[in-house]
Amino acid sequence: MDEDRSLRGIEDAAQRYSRGTHAKMPWIWRICAAIFALLVPLPILLILFFRFVPLPSTPQMLLQLAMLKPVHYAWSADVSPWLGQAAIASEDQRFCSHHGFDWSSIDSAIESHERHPRKHLRGASTISQQTARSLFLLPVRSWVRKGVEAYLTVLLEALWPKKRILTAYVNVVDLGNGNFGAQAAAEDYFHEPASALSRSQAARLAAVLPDPDKWHAVAPGPYVARRTGAILARMAQVRRDGLDWCVKP
């Protein structure tokens, strides 16, 4: 009898444990499924979708609208090739040869920071990283964001050709005064479409990219004028060395 009662007690405890576990498991699985969807299928589907469809907006644009700040944006499929060349010259001369990350620039930035630890770590983001950040993330600085950005960069490089990455970049990049992308900036600053940007105009737009709300592409100051000249020289190097081979027709 005692042995039977012991067995029944063990069975009852097992059933109670089983019921409790099954009652809790759906919540655990829902959380895991939500995290999985956010990190894997959803970004992949969005990246594949926007490989062929113009982006309607970015998180930064939506944030500015929520803050009642002006946003001017229009996707253009016909941006002057000078702007892409200027972006490669100023932001990422190894764009065609790397797979999302410029490790030599990253190493150089880290070494520079170690020599001068009081200075902010110099950015070494590639055009691919900047595009991934613009498409999905808010402009906030954190290690978590950098980790997500790296993951999205890997997906972008795997699922998009280089030409599409550069096209998206010049169409959504913040160019100051609420202007996002080449079309809005060309119309506001130069009163012409993005397709008509000249070599010098493209270089001036690229020159203000590090701080587009502080520096001005129209009537540039001495610093922007010097930077524009340097970018024009690098653009000549891009053409001479074929550094933009991956985005040519």
VOPAGU-2260 file (C-alpha; in pm, 1 decimal, decimal comma):
REM VOPAGU-2260
SITE   aa  ch    i         X         Y         Z
SITE  MET   A    0       0,0       0,0       0,0
SITE  ASP   A    1     271,3     242,5      97,4
SITE  GLU   A    2     450,8     163,6    -225,7
SITE  ASP   A    3     131,1     225,4    -428,8
SITE  ARG   A    4      72,6     556,9    -253,9
SITE  SER   A    5     430,6     660,0    -323,7
SITE  LEU   A    6     392,4     576,7    -691,8
SITE  ARG   A    7      65,3     771,6    -715,6
SITE  GLY   A    8     231,5    1066,8    -543,6
SITE  ILE   A    9     514,6    1064,1    -792,0
SITE  GLU   A   10     267,5    1043,9   -1083,0
SITE  ASP   A   11      62,9    1335,7    -943,4
SITE  ALA   A   12     375,8    1547,9    -898,6
SITE  ALA   A   13     489,2    1467,4   -1250,1
SITE  GLN   A   14     149,2    1564,1   -1391,2
SITE  ARG   A   15     144,5    1892,4   -1196,6
SITE  TYR   A   16     496,5    1971,5   -1317,3
SITE  SER   A   17     402,0    1882,1   -1673,5
SITE  ARG   A   18      88,8    2098,9   -1666,4
SITE  GLY   A   19     282,0    2391,1   -1522,5
SITE  THR   A   20     556,6    2358,2   -1780,5
SITE  HIS   A   21     313,9    2337,7   -2071,3
SITE  ALA   A   22     125,4    2637,7   -1937,1
SITE  LYS   A   23     441,6    2845,6   -1938,0
SITE  MET   A   24     602,2    2721,3   -2257,5
SITE  PRO   A   25     371,8    2905,7   -2502,3
SITE  TRP   A   26     489,3    3240,7   -2359,5
SITE  ILE   A   27     850,9    3140,1   -2384,6
SITE  TRP   A   28     805,5    3022,6   -2741,6
SITE  ARG   A   29     617,9    3340,8   -2835,2
SITE  ILE   A   30     900,1    3557,5   -2705,8
SITE  CYS   A   31    1159,8    3344,3   -2884,3
SITE  ALA   A   32     954,1    3348,0   -3204,5
SITE  ALA   A   33     918,4    3726,9   -3189,0
SITE  ILE   A   34    1292,6    3773,8   -3139,0
SITE  PHE   A   35    1367,5    3528,4   -3419,4
SITE  ALA   A   36    1127,7    3707,9   -3656,5
SITE  LEU   A   37    1282,2    4046,8   -3576,8
SITE  LEU   A   38    1636,0    3925,0   -3627,6
SITE  VAL   A   39    1607,0    3680,1   -3916,5
SITE  PRO   A   40    1305,3    3654,8   -4152,7
SITE  LEU   A   41    1176,3    4013,5   -4128,8
SITE  PRO   A   42    1503,9    4193,2   -4217,1
SITE  ILE   A   43    1571,9    3942,6   -4494,4
SITE  LEU   A   44    1225,3    3991,7   -4645,0
SITE  LEU   A   45    1249,6    4371,0   -4621,2
SITE  ILE   A   46    1595,0    4377,7   -4777,6
SITE  LEU   A   47    1480,1    4152,8   -5061,3
SITE  PHE   A   48    1168,6    4366,8   -5112,8
SITE  PHE   A   49    1358,7    4696,9   -5119,7
SITE  ARG   A   50    1613,4    4554,2   -5359,8
SITE  PHE   A   51    1351,4    4623,6   -5628,5
SITE  VAL   A   52    1118,4    4883,1   -5469,3
SITE  PRO   A   53    1208,3    5243,1   -5376,3
SITE  LEU   A   54    1218,6    5309,0   -5003,6
SITE  PRO   A   55     918,7    5512,7   -4886,1
SITE  SER   A   56    1107,6    5656,6   -4585,2
SITE  THR   A   57    1363,9    5574,4   -4317,0
SITE  PRO   A   58    1347,9    5566,8   -3935,5
SITE  GLN   A   59    1540,4    5895,3   -3920,1
SITE  MET   A   60    1286,6    6064,0   -4148,7
SITE  LEU   A   61     998,1    5934,8   -3935,8
SITE  LEU   A   62    1172,1    6056,1   -3619,3
SITE  GLN   A   63    1213,8    6404,9   -3765,2
SITE  LEU   A   64     848,4    6412,5   -3867,3
SITE  ALA   A   65     747,7    6305,4   -3516,0
SITE  MET   A   66     957,2    6595,6   -3381,0
SITE  LEU   A   67     777,2    6831,0   -3622,3
SITE  LYS   A   68    1095,3    6895,1   -3819,5
SITE  PRO   A   69    1087,4    6934,2   -4198,5
SITE  VAL   A   70    1158,0    6632,9   -4418,7
SITE  HIS   A   71    1215,4    6660,8   -4793,8
SITE  TYR   A   72    1257,2    6332,1   -4973,4
SITE  ALA   A   73    1194,9    6183,4   -5316,1
SITE  TRP   A   74    1352,0    5868,2   -5453,6
SITE  SER   A   75    1527,5    5913,5   -5787,5
SITE  ALA   A   76    1625,5    5627,6   -6015,9
SITE  ASP   A   77    1837,3    5867,3   -6223,9
SITE  VAL   A   78    2101,7    6023,0   -5998,7
SITE  SER   A   79    2407,6    6175,9   -6162,8
SITE  PRO   A   80    2694,2    5923,8   -6158,4
SITE  TRP   A   81    2916,5    6203,3   -6029,9
SITE  LEU   A   82    2749,0    6177,0   -5689,8
SITE  GLY   A   83    2814,3    5805,2   -5657,3
SITE  GLN   A   84    3174,1    5865,4   -5755,4
SITE  ALA   A   85    3202,5    6149,0   -5502,8
SITE  ALA   A   86    3056,4    5927,2   -5228,9
SITE  ILE   A   87    3310,2    5653,4   -5301,5
SITE  ALA   A   88    3592,3    5909,7   -5312,9
SITE  SER   A   89    3502,6    6071,8   -4981,4
SITE  GLU   A   90    3342,5    5793,0   -4777,6
SITE  ASP   A   91    3465,2    5452,7   -4893,3
SITE  GLN   A   92    3735,1    5413,4   -5157,8
SITE  ARG   A   93    3741,5    5035,5   -5103,4
SITE  PHE   A   94    3365,5    5006,4   -5159,1
SITE  CYS   A   95    3399,2    4776,0   -5459,3
SITE  SER   A   96    3657,4    4546,3   -5300,6
SITE  HIS   A   97    3528,8    4489,1   -4946,6
SITE  HIS   A   98    3233,6    4279,6   -4829,7
SITE  GLY   A   99    3075,6    4536,6   -4602,9
SITE  PHE   A  100    3360,9    4621,2   -4365,9
SITE  ASP   A  101    3687,7    4800,9   -4432,7
SITE  TRP   A  102    3909,8    4626,6   -4178,2
SITE  SER   A  103    4218,9    4832,5   -4257,6
SITE  SER   A  104    4028,2    5156,0   -4187,4
SITE  ILE   A  105    3887,7    5006,3   -3867,0
SITE  ASP   A  106    4237,6    4907,8   -3751,5
SITE  SER   A  107    4367,5    5255,1   -3836,7
SITE  ALA   A  108    4084,9    5420,9   -3639,2
SITE  ILE   A  109    4153,3    5200,5   -3335,7
SITE  GLU   A  110    4528,4    5272,5   -3348,1
SITE  SER   A  111    4457,9    5645,5   -3374,1
SITE  HIS   A  112    4226,0    5626,6   -3073,1
SITE  GLU   A  113    4487,2    5437,8   -2870,8
SITE  ARG   A  114    4740,6    5712,4   -2944,2
SITE  HIS   A  115    4490,8    5985,8   -2855,2
SITE  PRO   A  116    4239,2    5825,7   -2613,0
SITE  ARG   A  117    4077,8    6158,0   -2522,8
SITE  LYS   A  118    3958,9    6207,0   -2878,3
SITE  HIS   A  119    3638,3    6042,1   -3002,4
SITE  LEU   A  120    3690,4    5718,8   -3191,3
SITE  ARG   A  121    3711,6    5816,3   -3558,1
SITE  GLY   A  122    3440,1    5661,5   -3769,3
SITE  ALA   A  123    3535,3    5395,9   -4023,5
SITE  SER   A  124    3189,1    5305,0   -4148,8
SITE  THR   A  125    3163,1    5191,2   -4508,1
SITE  ILE   A  126    2889,4    5295,9   -4747,1
SITE  SER   A  127    2732,5    4952,7   -4689,6
SITE  GLN   A  128    2723,8    5007,6   -4312,3
SITE  GLN   A  129    2583,0    5357,9   -4349,7
SITE  THR   A  130    2313,8    5230,4   -4585,4
SITE  ALA   A  131    2213,5    4947,7   -4349,9
SITE  ARG   A  132    2196,7    5197,7   -4063,7
SITE  SER   A  133    1985,4    5443,8   -4261,4
SITE  LEU   A  134    1739,3    5178,2   -4380,6
SITE  PHE   A  135    1656,7    5024,9   -4043,9
SITE  LEU   A  136    1802,7    5211,5   -3745,2
SITE  LEU   A  137    1767,6    5539,3   -3562,6
SITE  PRO   A  138    2071,0    5771,5   -3547,3
SITE  VAL   A  139    2167,1    5688,6   -3187,3
SITE  ARG   A  140    2508,4    5578,6   -3064,3
SITE  SER   A  141    2529,6    5251,1   -2873,7
SITE  TRP   A  142    2715,4    4921,0   -2890,3
SITE  VAL   A  143    2384,5    4737,8   -2936,6
SITE  ARG   A  144    2308,7    4947,6   -3243,0
SITE  LYS   A  145    2656,8    4881,9   -3380,7
SITE  GLY   A  146    2603,3    4507,7   -3339,3
SITE  VAL   A  147    2266,1    4516,3   -3516,7
SITE  GLU   A  148    2416,0    4740,2   -3784,8
SITE  ALA   A  149    2693,0    4485,8   -3848,4
SITE  TYR   A  150    2438,6    4204,7   -3882,9
SITE  LEU   A  151    2227,0    4409,0   -4125,4
SITE  THR   A  152    2537,5    4501,4   -4324,9
SITE  VAL   A  153    2616,9    4132,6   -4375,1
SITE  LEU   A  154    2261,2    4072,9   -4499,5
SITE  LEU   A  155    2272,2    4376,6   -4728,0
SITE  GLU   A  156    2600,3    4269,8   -4887,1
SITE  ALA   A  157    2468,8    3915,0   -4934,4
SITE  LEU   A  158    2131,1    4012,1   -5083,6
SITE  TRP   A  159    2198,7    4333,0   -5278,4
SITE  PRO   A  160    2446,0    4408,2   -5558,9
SITE  LYS   A  161    2688,3    4691,9   -5492,4
SITE  LYS   A  162    2511,7    4919,2   -5737,9
SITE  ARG   A  163    2185,1    4890,3   -5544,9
SITE  ILE   A  164    2362,2    4966,0   -5216,6
SITE  LEU   A  165    2514,8    5283,1   -5361,7
SITE  THR   A  166    2183,3    5383,7   -5523,2
SITE  ALA   A  167    2001,9    5348,8   -5191,2
SITE  TYR   A  168    2277,6    5537,4   -5011,4
SITE  VAL   A  169    2266,3    5846,0   -5234,5
SITE  ASN   A  170    1886,2    5841,9   -5219,6
SITE  VAL   A  171    1840,1    5835,7   -4840,7
SITE  VAL   A  172    2154,0    5995,5   -4694,4
SITE  ASP   A  173    2097,2    6302,3   -4475,7
SITE  LEU   A  174    2222,7    6607,5   -4666,0
SITE  GLY   A  175    2110,0    6872,6   -4419,4
SITE  ASN   A  176    1819,2    7115,9   -4376,7
SITE  GLY   A  177    1572,6    6827,8   -4378,8
SITE  ASN   A  178    1690,3    6712,1   -4721,6
SITE  PHE   A  179    1727,6    6336,8   -4752,6
SITE  GLY   A  180    1885,3    6202,4   -5066,6
SITE  ALA   A  181    2018,0    6347,2   -5387,7
SITE  GLN   A  182    1687,8    6459,3   -5537,8
SITE  ALA   A  183    1577,5    6673,5   -5243,5
SITE  ALA   A  184    1923,3    6823,6   -5197,7
SITE  ALA   A  185    1973,7    6897,8   -5567,6
SITE  GLU   A  186    1636,9    7071,5   -5591,8
SITE  ASP   A  187    1685,9    7272,6   -5271,7
SITE  TYR   A  188    2050,2    7370,0   -5310,9
SITE  PHE   A  189    2100,0    7387,0   -5687,3
SITE  HIS   A  190    1742,4    7413,8   -5823,3
SITE  GLU   A  191    1781,2    7119,3   -6057,8
SITE  PRO   A  192    1714,9    6743,4   -6054,7
SITE  ALA   A  193    1961,3    6491,1   -5914,3
SITE  SER   A  194    2031,0    6365,2   -6266,4
SITE  ALA   A  195    2179,9    6704,9   -6361,3
SITE  LEU   A  196    2431,2    6737,0   -6075,3
SITE  SER   A  197    2771,6    6843,8   -6202,8
SITE  ARG   A  198    3102,9    6703,8   -6083,1
SITE  SER   A  199    3169,7    7001,8   -5853,8
SITE  GLN   A  200    2814,4    7003,1   -5716,1
SITE  ALA   A  201    2840,7    6633,1   -5636,8
SITE  ALA   A  202    3173,2    6692,6   -5461,8
SITE  ARG   A  203    3020,7    6972,2   -5253,6
SITE  LEU   A  204    2735,0    6745,7   -5142,9
SITE  ALA   A  205    2983,9    6477,0   -5045,4
SITE  ALA   A  206    3193,5    6736,3   -4862,6
SITE  VAL   A  207    2914,4    6820,8   -4615,5
SITE  LEU   A  208    2825,1    6459,1   -4534,1
SITE  PRO   A  209    3010,7    6438,4   -4200,6
SITE  ASP   A  210    2797,1    6723,2   -4058,0
SITE  PRO   A  211    2532,7    6829,6   -4311,5
SITE  ASP   A  212    2344,7    7060,6   -4071,5
SITE  LYS   A  213    2661,5    7253,4   -3984,8
SITE  TRP   A  214    2829,6    7277,9   -4324,0
SITE  HIS   A  215    2677,0    7416,5   -4642,1
SITE  ALA   A  216    2696,1    7292,2   -4998,8
SITE  VAL   A  217    2577,5    7630,5   -5128,2
SITE  ALA   A  218    2822,8    7917,3   -5072,3
SITE  PRO   A  219    3060,7    7687,8   -4883,4
SITE  GLY   A  220    3301,1    7821,0   -4621,6
SITE  PRO   A  221    3680,7    7774,0   -4634,2
SITE  TYR   A  222    3675,2    7425,6   -4478,8
SITE  VAL   A  223    3407,3    7288,4   -4712,1
SITE  ALA   A  224    3582,0    7451,5   -5009,2
SITE  ARG   A  225    3909,4    7278,2   -4917,3
SITE  ARG   A  226    3733,4    6949,1   -4857,5
SITE  THR   A  227    3554,1    6981,9   -5192,9
SITE  GLY   A  228    3888,7    7027,7   -5367,6
SITE  ALA   A  229    4027,8    6719,1   -5194,6
SITE  ILE   A  230    3723,3    6513,4   -5297,4
SITE  LEU   A  231    3755,2    6629,4   -5659,4
SITE  ALA   A  232    4116,4    6507,1   -5655,8
SITE  ARG   A  233    4007,7    6172,5   -5508,7
SITE  MET   A  234    3734,1    6143,7   -5771,1
SITE  ALA   A  235    4005,4    6168,7   -6036,4
SITE  GLN   A  236    4186,4    5887,2   -5857,7
SITE  VAL   A  237    3865,6    5679,8   -5849,1
SITE  ARG   A  238    3833,3    5717,3   -6225,9
SITE  ARG   A  239    4202,1    5657,4   -6291,2
SITE  ASP   A  240    4223,5    5341,3   -6077,3
SITE  GLY   A  241    3877,2    5209,9   -6159,8
SITE  LEU   A  242    3772,1    5207,3   -5794,2
SITE  ASP   A  243    3406,9    5234,1   -5897,9
SITE  TRP   A  244    3412,6    4931,6   -6130,7
SITE  CYS   A  245    3134,2    4752,1   -5937,2
SITE  VAL   A  246    2873,9    5023,3   -6003,1
SITE  LYS   A  247    2942,0    5100,2   -6367,0
SITE  PRO   A  248    2677,0    4997,5   -6625,2
